[in-house]
Amino acid sequence: EVTDEEAVLMQGYMDEINKLTKKNSKYLSGGGTNVTLDGVQACSYARIRYTAGDDYKRAERQRTVLAAMVAKAQKSDLVTINKLIDAVFGDIQTSFSNADLVALAAQVFNYKLGETSGFPFNHGSTTLGSKGSVVVPCTLESNVIELHQFLFGDEEYTPSDTVLANSKKIINDTGMNEGSGYR
């Protein structure tokens, strides 16, 4: 789903991406459900940051775009995917070789995206002097425990001394603790 607000906000990003890529992608006339986006539109959608939800909503949009890309690739065939890799390989920078990407692409039909989430789970925000606006885990300790539960199903995880020390430092620097955050 693309909201009317997102459709408008996409336009500034689209102007920049169209210019950089020498494309001529068109603005959306408005929002809607089950909207199919071209590459410029999808990249613009994923870059939007200034809506309710801030960077968390932005990360959610990025996950939505990636999930749609995987779903589309899974409906394709390996020859088409390999042609796509060959077409874009010269325009990307990666430590993977073309052959590495082709080998990974052969497995795309087996990919299954599970549940996704943002981190930190329980968070707040504040302004810290020269650092500017920051996202604060409330607390780092409890968020790392929850991360281990989410990723590994580990209900018995004990945070390291480093996590505990950093968690205390964040509380001291921000004054934000477990009860200060929201999800």
N, C-alpha and C positions, 0 to 999 in steps of 0.2 A: 504494500500500500504506500502511495505517495500522497501526502497531504497537500492542500492548496498552498500552505505556507512553505513547505519544502519545495514545491514546484517553482515558486517565485525565488527562493534562496538559491536554487540550483543555477539560475541564470548567470550570476556573476562568475561562478566557477566554470560554467560552460563557455563563457566568453574567453576566459584565460586558456582553457584546455583546447578549444577550437583553434585559437591563435597558435599555440605551441605545436599542435599536431597537424595544423593545416587542414582540419576537418570542417564541416559545415553542419554540425548537429543542430537540430531545431529545438527551441524551447517547448516544454510541455504547455498545453493550453490550460491545464489545471491538474489537480490531484485526481486520484482514483484508486480502485483496487485492481489487483492483477495487471498492473501497468508493466509493459515490456519496454525496457530501456536499452538504448544502444550504448556503446562503450563510453562515449563522452558523458552521456546522461548518467550512467551508472557510477562513473568516477565522481562526477559532481554531486550526486546524491550521497555518496559515501563520505564526501568531504565536509558536508554541512555540520557546523558546530553550534551555531547560534540559535537554538530552539530550546524549548523546555527540555531538560534532561542533559543539556550541555554535552560534554565529552562522552558521557555514558550513552546518550542517545546516538551520538556519532559512531561509537564503537558498535552499537547494535545495528546501525545501518550498514556498517562495513561487514558485519557477520551475515546480514541478509543478502548483500551482494555476493559474497563468497559462496554462500549456500546456493544461490541461484546459478552461479557459474558452474559449480560442481554438478548440479542437477542437469543443466544444459549439456555439459560434457558427457554425462552418462547417457544421454539420449542420442549422442552422436556416434561416430565410429572411429576406430583408431587411426585410419588413414587421414581423416579430416583433422583430428587432434594433432597428428604429426605435422601436417601442413601448417597448422596454426603455430606450432612451436617453431618451425623453420621460418615462418613469416616474421615473427616478433623477436627471434633470438638476437639479432643484431641490434635491437633497440633496448635491450635490457642489460643490466649488470648483475651477474650472479657468479658464485663460485662453482655452480653446476655446469657441466659440459652439456652440449646439445644432446649427446647420447644419454647422459644421466637423466635429462628431462624426458626424453622419449621413453626410457625404461620406467620412470615414475608414472608417466601418462598411461602406460599399458595397464596400470593397476587402478585407474580412475573408476572403472566399472565396479570395483570392490569397495570403494570408499563409502562409508556411512558416517555422516556427521551426527554426533550425539548432541546432548543438551549443551547449550552455551551459556556463558554468564560473563559479567564484568568483574573486575577486581580493582579495588577492594570491594567486598560485599557490603559491609557496613562502613559508611564513610561520611565525612563532612568536608567543608571547604573553608579556607581562611586565606588571608593575605599575610605573607611573611616577608616584610621588608623588601630587600632587593630581589628576593626569589619571586615576588609577585603572588598571584593567586595559585594556591596549591590544593590538591585533593589530599585529605588526611584520612588514613585508615583508623577506624575507631573500634578496636585497637589493632595494631599490627599483629600482635600475638593471637587474638581471636580470629582475625581474618586469615592468617596462615593456617591455623587449625582447620578452619572451614574450607580453605583451598585444598588441603590434603584430603578432607572428607569428600569434596566434590570430585577431585581428579582421581583419587585412588581408593575411595571408599574406606579410608583409614580412620576409624573411630578412636584409635588409641594413640594417635600422633602426639608427640611432645615436642614443642618448639625448641630449637637450638638456643644456646646461650646468646648467640649473635642476634637472633630474632628477638629474644627477651630484652636485650640491652637496647636494641634499636626501637623497640616498642616503648620502652620507658623514656627514651630520648624524645620521641615524637610527642608523647604526652607532655613532657616538660616543656618542649619548644612551642607547642600549640595550645596547651591547656585543654585539649579535646581527649575524652576518654570514651569508654564503652557506651555511656548514655548520651553522648553528644552527636552520634551519627544517625543516618537514615539509610534506607535501602533503595 
